[in-house]
Amino acid sequence: MSHALILLAHGSRDPRWKAPFESLAETLAARLSTPLRMAYMELCEPSLEATVAELRDSGIERADILPLFFAAGRHLREDVPGQITALGAAHPDIALTLLPPVGEHPAFVDALAGIIDERANG
């Protein structure tokens, strides 16, 4: 079964806003063996819907969606699960799993502490 990872960010009308996310995705894609795509919940392209369709068309059968959010607010509790349910109905040949937001992962806290220590002691 082929597998991919989708990094999901909120989106913004400001075209400069997405540059750090695109850079992050590019850097991670070069380090990982799993195919990786960037997607946006709203206001930016590519949308989650377009990304899932592109992955499905390329033969991916399973994709994990990692929200680049600090916490699970309304978007991650209601909106994104609704999008995923609709995508699952539209594309039953690709299994989609919504992961907890990156901010809830213990390694994120460790990375943030490292950044703070580096700034304080640098």
trRosetta pair geometry for C-beta under 8 A, 3 or more apart (Angstrom, degrees):
i j d omega theta_ij theta_ji phi_ij phi_ji
1 61 4.8 -102 -160 74 86 134
1 62 5.6 42 154 -2 119 120
2 35 7.9 23 171 13 103 127
2 59 5.7 53 37 125 157 89
2 60 5.0 -111 110 -120 110 49
2 61 5.3 109 51 12 74 88
2 62 7.2 170 90 31 46 78
3 34 6.1 -50 105 -138 96 107
3 35 7.8 167 101 36 49 89
3 60 7.0 82 -130 -153 9 93
3 61 7.4 -46 -72 61 51 76
3 62 4.8 -26 -108 78 77 101
3 63 7.1 155 -164 -88 57 41
3 64 7.4 24 -176 -7 103 93
4 34 6.4 147 -132 169 35 90
4 35 4.2 -43 -115 81 96 101
4 36 6.9 174 -171 -81 82 28
4 37 6.5 23 164 1 127 102
4 55 5.2 -128 41 -141 157 131
4 60 4.6 -24 -9 -136 120 146
4 62 7.5 163 24 91 64 53
4 63 4.6 -19 69 -109 90 91
4 64 7.7 -161 95 29 47 65
5 32 7.3 -40 29 139 138 161
5 34 5.2 68 -9 123 108 128
5 35 7.2 170 26 89 68 51
5 36 4.9 -17 70 -108 98 77
5 37 7.5 171 90 26 52 63
5 63 7.0 165 -93 -159 17 75
5 64 5.3 -18 -115 65 71 94
5 66 6.2 7 -173 -2 102 115
6 36 7.7 160 -89 -159 27 55
6 37 5.2 -22 -112 70 73 93
6 38 7.6 131 -163 -116 65 12
6 39 5.2 -2 -174 9 113 122
6 48 7.1 89 160 -134 148 81
6 51 5.7 111 -128 135 125 139
6 52 7.4 -28 -69 -71 156 72
6 55 7.5 -90 -66 -38 111 151
6 63 5.5 45 -15 169 107 121
6 64 7.1 -170 27 91 73 45
6 65 4.7 -20 70 -110 109 70
6 66 7.0 170 83 23 52 69
7 21 7.2 -178 121 -170 126 97
7 24 7.2 -154 160 109 168 112
7 25 5.5 -148 40 -94 140 100
7 28 7.4 105 -47 58 141 154
7 36 6.7 31 -16 -176 101 101
7 37 7.3 -162 25 94 73 42
7 38 5.2 -27 67 -110 103 64
7 39 7.1 157 77 26 50 68
7 66 5.5 -30 -109 71 58 98
7 68 5.6 38 180 -39 96 115
8 39 5.3 -23 -103 76 72 94
8 40 7.3 144 -157 -105 62 21
8 41 6.3 72 178 -54 103 87
8 48 6.3 20 -118 -92 114 111
8 65 5.3 29 -22 -178 129 98
8 66 6.7 168 18 78 83 42
8 67 4.9 -41 74 -103 107 58
8 68 6.4 -175 78 8 46 79
8 80 7.1 95 146 -129 157 134
9 18 7.3 153 84 -123 147 84
9 21 4.9 -63 -25 -119 158 151
9 38 7.2 -4 6 -168 108 96
9 39 7.7 167 27 88 67 44
9 40 5.5 -31 73 -109 81 74
9 41 7.2 -123 102 -2 36 88
9 44 7.7 -4 86 53 104 145
9 67 7.9 130 -86 -161 32 59
9 68 4.7 -24 -86 57 80 120
9 69 7.9 152 -129 -56 49 73
10 40 6.9 4 106 -158 24 84
10 41 5.3 -40 -141 36 39 119
10 42 7.0 -30 173 44 64 82
10 43 7.6 13 136 40 75 119
10 69 7.2 92 -50 -86 95 100
10 75 7.0 -33 -112 -158 94 173
11 18 7.5 1 -129 -79 52 113
11 40 3.7 96 -77 176 103 120
11 41 5.5 -137 -3 56 112 68
11 42 4.6 -160 58 77 143 47
11 43 3.7 148 136 58 113 91
11 44 3.9 -156 -137 11 94 98
12 17 3.7 -2 60 70 143 165
12 18 6.8 -167 43 -45 96 83
12 43 5.6 50 -73 119 2 137
12 44 6.5 26 38 -48 49 115
13 43 5.4 -84 -58 -166 61 117
14 17 4.3 95 82 -24 100 109
15 18 6.9 -57 -167 27 42 102
16 19 5.8 -31 -167 -6 52 120
17 44 7.8 -122 83 -73 110 135
18 21 5.1 -61 -162 44 63 115
18 22 5.8 65 142 -26 87 102
18 40 7.2 -53 -109 -76 127 135
18 44 5.4 133 -71 -139 142 150
19 22 5.8 -56 -145 36 31 110
19 23 6.3 30 157 -18 65 107
20 23 5.6 -55 -146 39 33 113
20 24 6.2 38 154 -22 66 105
21 24 5.6 -51 -147 35 32 114
21 25 6.3 31 155 -18 64 105
21 38 5.9 125 145 -151 101 135
21 68 6.7 160 -122 73 107 166
22 25 5.8 -53 -147 37 30 111
22 26 6.3 32 153 -20 64 107
22 38 6.2 -123 -101 29 55 172
23 26 5.7 -54 -147 36 30 112
23 27 6.3 29 156 -17 65 107
24 27 5.9 -58 -147 38 28 109
24 28 6.2 22 158 -13 65 110
24 38 8.0 113 77 -94 88 124
24 68 7.8 107 99 -117 155 149
25 28 5.9 -58 -142 42 28 108
25 29 6.0 33 158 -25 65 108
25 36 6.2 -171 -162 133 83 113
25 37 7.3 9 -163 179 133 20
25 38 4.0 -74 -72 -55 162 114
26 29 5.8 -52 -144 32 26 113
26 30 6.7 26 156 -18 60 105
27 30 6.0 -60 -158 33 30 110
27 31 6.8 14 152 -10 63 113
28 31 5.7 -69 -151 42 36 106
28 32 5.8 12 163 -8 75 118
28 36 5.7 -120 109 149 105 172
29 32 6.3 -65 -130 44 26 98
29 35 7.8 11 -137 -157 97 42
29 36 4.4 -142 -92 58 82 117
32 36 5.8 82 65 -35 136 127
35 55 7.5 153 111 -126 134 101
35 58 8.0 -165 -176 107 169 142
35 60 6.8 -113 65 -88 141 127
37 46 7.5 -45 171 67 114 136
37 51 5.0 159 129 -156 139 115
37 54 7.3 147 -122 82 159 124
37 55 6.5 -122 -2 -64 149 112
38 46 7.3 121 93 44 71 96
38 51 7.7 -135 89 -103 32 142
39 46 5.6 -61 -116 95 71 89
39 47 6.5 22 -165 146 96 22
39 48 4.5 97 153 -92 137 55
39 50 7.5 172 -127 63 104 81
39 51 3.9 -89 -85 -6 122 155
39 52 7.9 35 -98 -30 159 73
39 65 7.8 -53 52 -135 130 102
40 43 6.7 -96 150 64 132 67
40 44 3.7 36 50 70 176 104
40 45 6.9 -90 37 -70 123 9
40 46 7.0 144 19 78 87 40
40 47 6.3 -66 68 -108 76 42
40 48 7.2 -126 71 -38 30 73
41 47 7.9 35 -166 -148 10 72
41 48 6.4 20 -103 -26 45 119
41 75 6.4 21 -169 -169 167 127
41 79 6.9 64 -169 123 127 127
41 80 6.4 -69 -116 -84 118 95
41 83 7.5 -146 -140 -23 80 163
42 47 7.8 31 -97 -121 35 96
44 47 7.8 156 89 -77 55 58
45 50 6.8 11 -152 39 89 156
46 50 4.4 -122 -169 87 100 123
46 51 5.0 122 120 -58 124 87
46 54 7.4 -27 -171 -3 157 141
47 50 4.6 96 52 8 82 99
47 51 6.8 -146 92 -5 43 88
48 51 5.7 -58 -147 39 30 112
48 52 6.2 30 157 -19 66 106
48 65 7.4 30 -141 -129 118 136
48 80 7.7 147 -68 -136 170 84
48 83 5.7 59 83 153 144 141
48 87 7.1 -89 131 -63 103 147
49 52 6.1 -56 -148 36 27 108
49 53 6.4 25 155 -16 63 109
49 83 7.3 -113 -59 -168 86 105
49 87 6.3 -153 -110 -94 69 106
50 53 5.8 -57 -148 39 31 111
50 54 6.2 32 154 -21 66 107
51 54 5.7 -54 -146 35 30 111
51 55 6.4 28 156 -16 64 106
52 55 5.8 -55 -147 38 31 110
52 56 6.2 32 155 -19 65 108
52 63 6.7 -153 -118 48 78 154
52 87 5.1 25 96 -162 172 134
52 91 6.0 179 144 38 114 159
52 94 6.3 169 -172 91 92 149
52 96 6.8 -21 -122 -85 127 131
53 56 5.7 -54 -145 38 30 112
53 57 6.2 29 156 -19 64 109
53 91 6.8 -150 -93 -74 62 142
54 57 5.8 -56 -147 38 29 111
54 58 6.5 21 155 -14 63 109
55 58 5.8 -64 -149 40 31 106
55 60 4.0 -42 169 44 93 141
55 63 5.6 54 130 -67 163 140
55 94 6.5 103 103 -135 105 152
56 59 8.0 102 178 -23 29 10
56 60 6.2 -79 -79 62 32 85
56 91 5.1 -107 -78 -161 161 133
56 93 6.2 103 -151 84 111 99
56 94 4.5 -101 -92 -36 99 136
60 63 5.9 51 147 -59 132 100
60 94 6.2 43 105 -124 84 117
61 93 6.9 -78 -128 158 74 73
61 94 6.0 -153 -155 -115 29 61
61 95 6.7 25 148 14 69 90
62 94 6.8 180 -79 -165 25 66
62 95 4.5 -11 -112 61 80 101
62 96 7.9 -178 -156 -72 52 31
62 97 7.5 16 -175 -3 93 106
63 94 6.2 14 3 172 104 114
63 95 7.4 166 26 84 57 55
63 96 5.6 -11 68 -110 90 70
63 97 7.5 -173 96 28 46 72
64 97 5.0 -29 -112 71 69 102
64 99 5.5 44 178 -37 105 116
65 80 7.5 -172 126 178 144 123
65 84 7.0 -134 16 -92 153 123
65 96 6.3 23 -20 -172 116 96
65 97 6.8 -178 18 86 77 46
65 98 5.1 -29 66 -108 112 58
65 99 6.3 -171 79 12 51 82
66 99 4.9 -13 -99 56 64 132
66 102 6.2 63 168 -63 101 95
67 72 7.8 102 68 -94 155 75
67 76 5.6 -22 -73 -103 176 122
67 80 6.9 -51 -83 -98 126 174
67 98 7.4 26 -29 -166 106 91
67 99 7.1 -162 9 75 75 78
67 100 7.8 -91 40 145 105 27
67 101 4.4 -53 85 -106 112 75
67 102 6.7 -142 90 -9 58 79
68 101 7.6 90 -156 -157 3 83
68 102 5.5 6 -120 8 47 134
69 72 7.1 104 101 -82 132 42
69 73 7.4 -124 175 15 140 91
69 75 7.3 -177 -95 79 158 123
69 76 6.0 -147 59 -47 158 134
69 101 4.1 -71 73 -137 89 131
69 102 6.9 134 48 30 42 81
69 103 6.2 -79 115 5 50 116
70 101 6.4 27 93 138 12 136
70 102 7.7 -49 -95 74 32 76
70 103 3.3 93 -151 -76 45 167
70 104 8.0 110 166 -39 43 66
71 76 7.8 -159 126 36 46 142
71 101 5.9 179 -118 61 7 151
71 103 5.5 -67 -49 86 54 135
71 104 6.6 99 -113 -57 57 97
72 76 3.9 -110 -140 92 75 130
72 77 5.6 101 158 -53 101 84
72 100 7.0 -78 -49 -150 121 72
72 101 5.5 -170 -59 -10 72 118
72 104 7.2 -5 -19 -37 95 139
73 76 6.2 88 48 25 49 93
73 77 6.8 -102 127 1 24 103
74 77 5.8 -65 -132 47 27 103
74 78 5.4 -25 -176 27 69 115
74 79 6.7 61 134 -11 77 103
75 78 7.2 -76 -123 55 10 76
75 79 4.6 -41 -143 42 54 125
75 80 5.9 57 155 -22 73 99
76 79 7.6 -18 -45 51 20 85
76 80 5.3 -7 -118 28 45 131
76 81 7.7 74 174 -24 41 89
76 98 7.6 160 -160 173 85 131
76 101 6.0 -59 -103 -54 166 112
77 81 7.1 -34 163 2 25 124
78 81 6.5 -77 -151 42 15 104
78 82 6.3 13 161 -19 59 114
79 82 5.8 -64 -155 36 26 113
79 83 6.5 26 152 -19 65 104
80 83 5.4 -48 -147 34 38 114
80 84 6.3 37 154 -19 67 103
80 98 6.2 125 130 -123 116 140
81 84 5.5 -54 -145 38 34 112
81 85 6.3 39 154 -22 66 102
81 98 6.3 -88 -88 0 72 162
82 85 5.7 -49 -146 33 32 112
82 86 6.5 29 155 -14 63 106
83 86 5.8 -60 -152 40 30 109
83 87 6.1 29 152 -19 67 109
84 87 5.5 -52 -142 39 33 112
84 88 6.2 39 154 -24 65 103
84 96 5.1 -154 -154 112 101 134
84 98 5.7 -100 -51 -46 163 114
85 88 5.7 -52 -149 32 29 113
85 89 6.7 27 153 -16 62 104
86 89 5.8 -55 -152 36 33 110
86 90 6.3 24 153 -12 67 110
87 90 5.7 -60 -142 44 33 107
87 91 5.7 -22 172 32 71 107
87 96 6.0 42 97 -12 123 160
88 91 6.9 -74 -123 64 19 69
88 92 6.5 56 172 -100 61 57
88 95 7.9 32 -120 -130 100 42
88 96 5.9 -124 -73 31 92 113
89 92 7.0 4 -143 -63 21 88
91 94 5.0 -8 138 32 116 104
100 104 4.7 -82 153 71 121 133
100 105 6.9 147 92 -59 112 78
101 104 5.3 92 67 2 79 102
102 105 5.8 -45 -163 11 46 117
102 108 5.5 128 154 -83 76 139
103 108 5.6 -148 -127 129 31 161
104 108 7.4 64 48 33 20 139
105 108 4.6 99 69 -9 87 104
105 109 7.8 -157 97 -3 53 79
106 109 5.7 -50 -159 31 44 112
106 110 6.6 44 147 -18 70 103
107 110 5.3 -51 -150 37 41 116
107 111 6.2 43 151 -21 69 103
108 111 5.7 -52 -148 36 32 111
108 112 6.3 32 153 -18 65 107
109 112 5.7 -55 -146 38 30 111
109 113 6.3 33 154 -20 64 105
110 113 5.7 -53 -148 35 29 112
110 114 6.5 33 152 -21 62 105
111 114 5.6 -54 -152 34 32 115
111 115 6.6 33 150 -19 65 103
112 115 5.6 -51 -150 34 35 112
112 116 6.4 34 152 -18 66 105
113 116 5.7 -54 -146 38 33 111
113 117 6.2 34 154 -19 66 106
114 117 5.7 -53 -143 38 30 111
114 118 6.2 32 156 -21 64 107
115 118 5.7 -54 -147 35 29 112
115 119 6.4 25 155 -16 64 107
116 119 5.9 -57 -149 38 30 108
116 120 6.1 23 156 -16 66 112
117 120 5.8 -61 -142 41 28 107
117 121 5.8 -5 169 9 68 116
118 121 6.6 -71 -133 53 20 89
118 122 5.2 29 167 -41 63 123
119 122 5.9 -45 -118 25 19 115
